[in-house]
Amino acid sequence: MVDRQNPGPHGGAASPAPREHLGPRAVVTGVTPIFVGMSATMLTSLTDTLVASFFGAPAIAGVGIANFFFFLLFAFANGLANAVQSYTGRALGRAESADERDTALVHGITFALLISIALAGLALVWVRPVAALVTDDPEVVRAVLGYIIPLIIALPLYFWNAVCRGYFTAIGRAWYFARVNLTIQFVNVTLSLILGLGLLGLPALGVFGIGIATAIAYAVGAAMNAFAILSVVSVTCLLRLRPKRSFTGPFLRHAAQSGSGQAIYAAGWIISFWIVGRLGTESLAVYQLIAQATLFPIYLSNACGSFGIATIARQRETDPELARDSGWRIVHSGVAIVVVYAVLLAIIAEAMLHFYLEDPAVAAQFRPAVQIAAIALPAYTYAAILGQVLQGAHDYAFVLRISAGSQWLLFLPLAYALGPGLGLALTGVMLAELAYRMTMMAIYIRQWRSSSLTSDE
């Protein structure tokens, strides 16, 4: 059990002491366990898409739509995780007691259970009409429902795992999260192949089997996280630290702003699938493949951003300018890696399409769209990391306004105008994506340069 009044080197956050500039080694050390855990999640989507490809383009499109719908559901889970991480990091920066450090965890657990149960009930009612809104292809709708219903039932488990992720990252135990997530993905990959394809003599359940496998994997992860939490915080402490009215308001406001931003983002991507759906099932399938191809920079951005939230939340308490410098260093480290990846993706675009779709003519037709998506990735990475770094400075409201505004007022209207409207098809949609990411990047850079980074209290 960790000493609750002096967490020590294993209970503290894994970033440099105040007034030490964040060097490349510190960034790698801090980001690596988070990335390992988050990139393991990438295997879920990749494996699910690969297994779904055995059942044709409608199954691929259905899994893609379902993934974004589920992303909409768990967006507030990520908001809670960010709030837990930010408030816990702030408590560490102020050298507060372990009880103060763990107050955010208790709030996160409480509201994760309440919110996830309510969302799951609503989702079970609305999932069919939402799927029918996105696409009028009955095969795609069936694939969406078969895949996502087990995930909706498992939603409280995802919320629990997300809150634990935020806490462990803040106290410097990100490798806990990484090990748990690797186990989740191993269980998911194994069971997806067995249940989806009908291995070991079992019936092939298709996308429904893939969804069941993912739900079981979340349950395994939730059990592991429970044991891990109890190795740091006793049951007695968790019961003693009941939600406090003075803490609940600011905590929920910041969690809601962070979660709402992600929910609005996910809702926007569901609309983008509707826009692409006007172009046909093949375009939907390729759009899903583009989403899969961009998972590496997405999870790298999230890992860098997650490390940034804890680092900035702690450093701004003692040295705001050091926090600003750390933010730039974290951003530039992530973008440098993604530039290399984007070049490689642009080169292999047609080969990747051919692997999944097999028709050379279709692969050649959609190659420009994938290449434009690759060009947009560095801008996406810059904006994604800097947006989370700004949340570490408790600038949640600004990030929410810019993220939602640029997506709904720029990307979605422009995607519809260029894609179905002007007949540029999926290439037009990805041109809109490029403009959207560049705009967000420019605005966030200006905000980070001008932000005072002083404490909000």
TORZAMI-996839 format. One line per 4 residues: number of its first residue (from 1); their letters; for each residue x, y, z of C-alpha. Coordinates in steps of 0.05 Angstrom, whole numbers, plus 32768, in hexadecimal, padded with zeros to 4 digits. Example, Ala and Ser with C-alpha at 12.3 -4.5 7.8 and 13.67 -1.06 7.14 Angstrom:
! residues 2
1	AS	80F6,7FA6,809C  8111,7FEB,808F
//
This chain:
! residues 457
1	MVDR	8000,8000,8000  801A,8045,7FEE  8027,8076,8027  7FEB,80A5,8020
5	QNPG	800F,80E1,803E  804E,80D7,8015  8040,80B3,7FD3  808A,80B0,7FC3
9	PHGG	80AB,80A3,7F80  807A,806D,7F6C  803C,8095,7F7E  8052,80D8,7F60
13	AASP	804A,80EE,7F18  807D,80D8,7EE5  8096,811B,7ECD  80D0,8149,7EDE
17	APRE	80D3,8171,7F1E  80C0,81BB,7F19  80F1,81E8,7EF4  8111,81AF,7ECE
21	HLGP	8103,81B6,7E84  80E1,817A,7E65  8115,8157,7E3B  8108,8122,7E05
25	RAVV	8118,80E9,7E35  80E5,8103,7E67  80B0,8108,7E31  80BE,80C2,7E18
29	TGVT	80BE,80A6,7E5F  807C,80C8,7E6F  8058,80BB,7E2D  806F,8073,7E20
33	PIFV	8044,804E,7E54  8007,8078,7E42  8012,806B,7DF8  801C,8020,7E03
37	GMSA	7FDA,801E,7E28  7FB4,8049,7DF7  7FD2,802A,7DB8  7FBE,7FE6,7DD3
41	TMLT	7F77,8001,7DCD  7F87,800B,7D83  7F89,7FC0,7D7C  7F3F,7FBC,7D8E
45	SLTD	7F2A,7FE7,7D54  7F5C,7FC8,7D23  7F4A,7F81,7D37  7EFF,7F8F,7D34
49	TLVA	7F06,7FAE,7CEF  7F32,7F75,7CD6  7F01,7F40,7CEE  7EC6,7F69,7CD2
53	SFFG	7EE9,7F6B,7C8E  7EDB,7F20,7C87  7E91,7F32,7C84  7E96,7F68,7C4F
57	APAI	7E94,7FB4,7C47  7E51,7FBC,7C6D  7E70,7F9B,7CAB  7EAE,7FC9,7CA6
61	AGVG	7E81,8006,7CA0  7E55,7FEE,7CD9  7E8F,7FE5,7D08  7EA9,802A,7CF6
65	IANF	7E66,804C,7D03  7E5E,8025,7D44  7EA3,8039,7D5C  7E93,8083,7D54
69	FFFL	7E50,8079,7D75  7E72,8056,7DB0  7EA6,808E,7DB1  7E6C,80BE,7DBB
73	LFAF	7E54,8095,7DF6  7E98,8090,7E19  7EAC,80D8,7E0B  7E97,80EE,7E50
77	ANGL	7EBF,80B4,7E6D  7EFD,80D4,7E4E  7EE7,8117,7E6A  7EE3,80F9,7EAF
81	ANAV	7F28,80D9,7EA5  7F46,811C,7E90  7F27,813F,7ECC  7F40,8109,7EFC
85	QSYT	7F85,810D,7EDD  7F88,815A,7EDE  7F6E,8162,7F26  7F9A,812A,7F40
89	GRAL	7FD7,8148,7F1D  7FC6,818C,7F3B  7FC2,816E,7F81  8007,814F,7F77
93	GRAE	8022,8192,7F5E  8009,81B4,7F9D  8026,817C,7FC8  7FE2,816F,7FE7
97	SADE	7FD1,8133,8012  7FC1,80F0,7FF3  7F78,80F9,8007  7F75,8139,7FDD
101	RDTA	7F99,8115,7FA6  7F65,80DD,7FA4  7F27,810A,7FAA  7F23,810F,7F5E
105	LVHG	7F26,80C3,7F58  7EEA,80BB,7F86  7EC2,80EF,7F5F  7ED6,80CD,7F1D
109	ITFA	7EBF,8089,7F34  7E7D,80A2,7F4F  7E68,80C9,7F12  7E84,8094,7EE2
113	LLIS	7E53,8061,7EFC  7E17,8091,7EFD  7E23,80AE,7EB8  7E35,806D,7E95
117	IALA	7DF7,8049,7EAC  7DCA,8082,7E95  7DEE,8087,7E51  7DEA,803C,7E45
121	GLAL	7D9F,803D,7E50  7D95,8077,7E1F  7DC4,8058,7DEC  7D9D,8017,7DE9
125	VWVR	7D5F,803F,7DD7  7D80,806D,7DA3  7DB4,8042,7D81  7D87,8027,7D4A
129	PVAA	7D6A,806A,7D33  7DAF,808A,7D35  7DCC,8051,7D0A  7D93,8058,7CD9
133	LVTD	7DA0,80A3,7CD5  7DE9,8099,7CC3  7DDD,8065,7C8C  7DA1,8049,7C67
137	DPEV	7DC4,8007,7C57  7DA0,7FD2,7C82  7DDE,7FA5,7C83  7E08,7FDD,7CA0
141	VRAV	7DD2,7FEC,7CD4  7DD1,7FA3,7CE9  7E1D,7FA3,7CF0  7E1A,7FE2,7D1B
145	LGYI	7DE6,7FC4,7D4A  7E08,7F80,7D4F  7E4B,7F9E,7D61  7E37,7FD7,7D90
149	IPLI	7E01,7FBA,7DBD  7E33,7F90,7DE6  7E5F,7FCD,7DEC  7E25,7FF8,7E06
153	IALP	7E17,7FC4,7E3C  7E60,7FC7,7E50  7E62,8013,7E52  7E68,8019,7E9E
157	LYFW	7EA6,7FED,7E9A  7EC6,801C,7E68  7EB7,8059,7E94  7ED7,8036,7ED0
161	NAVC	7F15,8025,7EA7  7F1A,806D,7E8E  7F19,808C,7ED4  7F4E,805B,7EEB
165	RGYF	7F79,806E,7EAE  7F76,80B8,7EC1  7F89,80AA,7F09  7FC3,807B,7EFB
169	TAIG	7FDF,80AA,7EC6  7FDD,80E5,7EF6  8001,80C1,7F2F  8038,80A6,7F02
173	RAWY	801D,805E,7EFD  800D,8060,7EB3  802D,801C,7EAB  7FF3,8000,7ED4
177	FARV	7FC4,801B,7E9F  7FF0,8000,7E68  7FF2,7FBA,7E84  7FA7,7FB9,7E8F
181	NLTI	7F99,7FD2,7E48  7FC9,7FA0,7E29  7FA2,7F69,7E4C  7F60,7F86,7E34
185	QFVN	7F79,7F85,7DEC  7F95,7F3F,7DF1  7F51,7F25,7E0A  7F2C,7F4D,7DD4
189	VTLS	7F58,7F37,7D9A  7F54,7EEE,7DAF  7F09,7EEC,7DBB  7EF9,7F17,7D7D
193	LILG	7F1B,7EE4,7D51  7EFB,7EA9,7D74  7EB4,7EC5,7D7A  7EB3,7EEF,7D3A
197	LGLL	7ED0,7EBA,7D0B  7EB6,7E7D,7D30  7EF9,7E5D,7D42  7F01,7E21,7D71
201	GLPA	7EC0,7E03,7D57  7E94,7E3D,7D6F  7E60,7E5D,7D41  7E77,7E9B,7D1C
205	LGVF	7E53,7ED6,7D3C  7E6F,7F0B,7D0E  7E6D,7F53,7D27  7E42,7F3E,7D62
209	GIGI	7E79,7F10,7D79  7EAC,7F49,7D72  7E81,7F75,7D9E  7E79,7F3E,7DD3
213	ATAI	7EC5,7F34,7DD3  7ED2,7F7E,7DDF  7E9F,7F80,7E18  7EC0,7F44,7E3B
217	AYAV	7F04,7F65,7E33  7EEA,7FA4,7E55  7ED2,7F7A,7E8F  7F16,7F5A,7E98
221	GAAM	7F37,7F9F,7E98  7F05,7FB9,7ECB  7F16,7F81,7EFB  7F61,7F8E,7EF3
225	NAFA	7F57,7FD8,7EFF  7F30,7FCA,7F3E  7F6A,7FA3,7F5B  7F9C,7FD8,7F44
229	ILSV	7F74,8011,7F64  7F70,7FEB,7FA6  7FBB,7FE3,7FA6  7FC1,802F,7FAA
233	VSVT	7F82,8045,7FCF  7F5F,801D,8005  7F14,800F,8004  7F0F,8035,8046
237	CLLR	7F2D,8072,8026  7F00,806F,7FE9  7EC3,806B,8016  7EDC,80A4,8042
241	LRPK	7EEA,80D3,8008  7EA1,80DD,7FF4  7E93,8111,7FBE  7E98,8158,7FD9
245	RSFT	7E69,818F,7FC2  7EA1,81C2,7FBE  7ECA,8194,7F92  7E92,8175,7F69
249	GPFL	7E7E,81B5,7F45  7EC1,81C8,7F26  7ED3,817F,7F1A  7E92,816F,7EF5
253	RHAA	7E96,81B0,7ECE  7EDB,81A0,7EB4  7EC9,8157,7EA7  7E8B,816D,7E82
257	QSGS	7EB1,81A0,7E57  7EE6,816C,7E45  7EB3,8134,7E3B  7E83,8161,7E15
261	GQAI	7EBA,8175,7DE6  7EC8,812B,7DD7  7E7E,811B,7DD2  7E72,8154,7DA2
265	YAAG	7EAF,813D,7D7B  7E93,80F6,7D77  7E4F,810F,7D63  7E70,8137,7D2C
269	WIIS	7E93,80F9,7D12  7E51,80D3,7D11  7E37,810B,7CE5  7E76,8105,7CBB
273	FWIV	7E65,80BC,7CB1  7E20,80D1,7C9C  7E3F,8101,7C69  7E6D,80CB,7C4F
277	GRLG	7E32,809A,7C4E  7E13,80C7,7C18  7E4E,80B2,7BED  7E40,8067,7BF3
281	TESL	7E54,802A,7C1B  7E99,8025,7BFC  7EA9,806C,7C12  7E90,805B,7C58
285	AVYQ	7EBE,801F,7C5B  7EFA,8047,7C44  7EEA,807E,7C76  7EEC,8049,7CAC
289	LIAQ	7F2F,8031,7C92  7F49,8078,7C94  7F33,807C,7CDC  7F59,803B,7CEB
293	ATLF	7F97,8055,7CC7  7F98,8093,7CF2  7F93,806E,7D34  7FDE,8070,7D41
297	PIYL	7FE3,80BC,7D40  7FA1,80C1,7D66  7FBA,8096,7D9F  7FFF,80B6,7D9E
301	SNAC	7FDD,80FA,7DA3  7FB2,80E2,7DDC  7FEE,80C5,7E01  8016,8106,7DF9
305	GSFG	7FD9,812E,7E0C  7FCB,8103,7E49  8013,810B,7E61  800B,8156,7E53
309	IATI	7FCC,815C,7E7D  7FEF,8141,7EBB  8030,8166,7EAE  8010,81AA,7EA1
313	ARQR	7FDF,81A3,7EDB  8019,8198,7F0A  804D,81C9,7EEE  801E,8204,7EE7
317	ETDP	8016,8204,7F33  805F,8219,7F3C  807B,8231,7EF9  804A,8245,7EC1
321	ELAR	8080,8254,7E8E  80A0,8210,7E9A  805B,81F2,7E8E  8055,8218,7E4C
325	DSGW	8099,81FF,7E35  8087,81B8,7E48  8048,81BD,7E1F  806F,81D0,7DE1
329	RIVH	80A1,8198,7DEC  806B,8163,7DF3  8047,817C,7DB5  8085,817E,7D89
333	SGVA	809B,8138,7D9F  8059,811A,7D89  8054,8140,7D48  809B,812C,7D32
337	IVVV	8087,80E2,7D36  8045,80EC,7D12  8066,8110,7CD8  808E,80D1,7CC9
341	YAVL	8050,80A6,7CCF  8027,80D3,7CA2  805B,80CF,7C6B  805B,8083,7C6F
345	LAII	800E,8081,7C6D  800C,80AD,7C30  803D,807E,7C0C  8018,803D,7C1D
349	AEAM	7FD1,8059,7C15  7FBE,8031,7BD8  7FDE,7FF1,7BF2  7FB7,7FF7,7C33
353	LHFY	7F75,8001,7C0E  7F84,7FC6,7BE0  7F91,7F99,7C1D  7F4D,7FA6,7C3B
357	LEDP	7F22,7FB1,7BFD  7F46,7F84,7BCA  7F2B,7FAA,7B8E  7F65,7FD0,7B6E
361	AVAA	7F37,8002,7B4C  7F16,8015,7B8E  7F5B,801B,7BB0  7F73,804B,7B7A
365	QFRP	7F33,8074,7B7E  7F39,8081,7BC8  7F85,808A,7BCC  7F82,80D6,7BCA
369	AVQI	7F52,80D8,7C06  7F81,80AE,7C30  7FBD,80D8,7C1C  7F9A,8118,7C30
373	AAIA	7F87,80F8,7C72  7FD1,80E9,7C7C  7FE4,8132,7C6E  7FB2,8149,7CA3
377	LPAY	7FCF,811D,7CDA  8008,814B,7CF3  7FD6,8184,7CFA  7FA6,8156,7D1E
381	TYAA	7FDD,8140,7D4D  7FF3,8187,7D5C  7FAC,819C,7D6C  7F9A,815D,7D93
385	ILGQ	7FD6,8160,7DC2  7FD2,81AB,7DCC  7F87,81A6,7DDB  7F95,8175,7E14
389	VLQG	7FCF,819F,7E2D  7F9F,81DA,7E31  7F71,81AE,7E5B  7FAC,81A1,7E89
393	AHDY	7FAC,81EC,7E93  7F60,81E7,7EA2  7F4E,820B,7E62  7F16,81DA,7E55
397	AFVL	7EE3,820C,7E3E  7F10,8229,7E07  7F21,81E3,7DED  7ED7,81D1,7DEB
401	RISA	7EC4,8210,7DC4  7EFB,8208,7D90  7EF5,81BD,7D88  7EA9,81BF,7D7F
405	GSQW	7EA8,81FE,7D57  7EDD,81EB,7D24  7EBE,81A7,7D19  7E75,81BA,7D14
409	LLFL	7E7D,81FF,7CF3  7EB7,81EF,7CC5  7EC4,81A5,7CB9  7E7E,8189,7CB3
413	PLAY	7E60,81BF,7C85  7E9F,81BF,7C5B  7EA1,8173,7C57  7E59,8171,7C3E
417	ALGP	7E66,81A9,7C0D  7EA5,818A,7BEF  7E91,8141,7BF3  7E48,8135,7BDF
421	GLGL	7E3D,817D,7BCB  7E74,818B,7B98  7E7F,8142,7B87  7EC6,813C,7BA2
425	ALTG	7EAF,80FF,7BC9  7EDB,80E5,7C01  7F16,810F,7BE9  7EEC,814E,7BF6
429	VMLA	7EDB,8136,7C3C  7F24,812C,7C4C  7F36,8171,7C30  7F03,818D,7C62
433	ELAY	7F26,8164,7C98  7F69,8183,7C86  7F4D,81CA,7C8B  7F2B,81BA,7CCD
437	RMTM	7F6B,819E,7CED  7F96,81D8,7CD5  7F65,820A,7CF2  7F63,81E9,7D36
441	MAIY	7FAF,81E4,7D38  7FB7,822F,7D2A  7F85,8244,7D60  7FA2,8216,7D95
445	IRQW	7FE8,822F,7D88  7FD2,8277,7D91  7FAD,8266,7DD2  7FE8,823F,7DF1
449	RSSS	8017,8279,7DE1  7FEA,82AC,7E02  7FCF,8284,7E3D  7FE3,829D,7E82
453	LTSD	7FE4,8255,7E9E  7FD6,8270,7EE4  7FAE,8247,7F15  7F62,8249,7F0E
457	E	7F58,824D,7F59
//
